[in-house]
Amino acid sequence: MAVKFHRCGNLWVKGSHPCWRVQQALDEMGVDYEIVKEPTWRGSRKAVLEHTHQKKLPCIELEDGTWYREESSDMILRIRKGELVMAAHEPVPESEWQEKPPQTAEEQDELDAQIRAESQHVSEERGSQQWQG
C-alpha cells in the first residue's frame, strides 16, 4: 500500500503551488503515493483537521496511519533528505496547531532559493551515481 498524499483538488495548478511542489518532490524521490483530493473549501477538511489539527494542505498519511503536515517548503526538504517517515513520527508542538500567518514575499523567495539549491544538489548526486555504476 502506498502513502496517501492529501492535496487540494486543483490538480491542474502547477508552478509555485504548495501541493504541486510537494507532489513533485515525492515524484523526484520515487515515493509511491495515492492522491487524496481534499475539498478546496477549508470548512470541509474534517479528516485533515482531525489528524493534523489544521485545515491546511498538503499533508501525507503514512501506511501506519500516521499523518505528517508542515509548511510545504519544510516538507519538500524532508522528502528530499529521505526523512519523511521520521518527520511524520515527530509530535507536532501544540503551539503549531493554529494556522500561521502568510509568509512575506522575501521569506518565500528565500525558501524557494533554498529548495532550488537542494534540488540541484540532489540532481547532481543522482547524475554522478548513474555514471559510477
Number of C-alpha atoms within 10 A of each C-alpha: 8 12 18 19 25 23 23 22 15 14 11 6 12 12 8 10 11 20 22 20 19 25 19 14 18 19 13 14 13 9 15 12 19 14 16 15 15 20 14 13 10 15 9 12 16 14 13 22 15 10 16 20 17 19 21 19 22 24 26 28 22 19 13 8 12 15 21 23 22 19 14 20 17 14 24 24 18 17 20 19 12 13 13 19 18 10 17 19 12 10 8 15 7 8 7 12 13 11 11 10 6 8 9 9 9 9 11 14 12 12 15 14 12 14 18 12 12 16 17 12 12 15 13 11 11 11 11 10 10 8 7 6 5
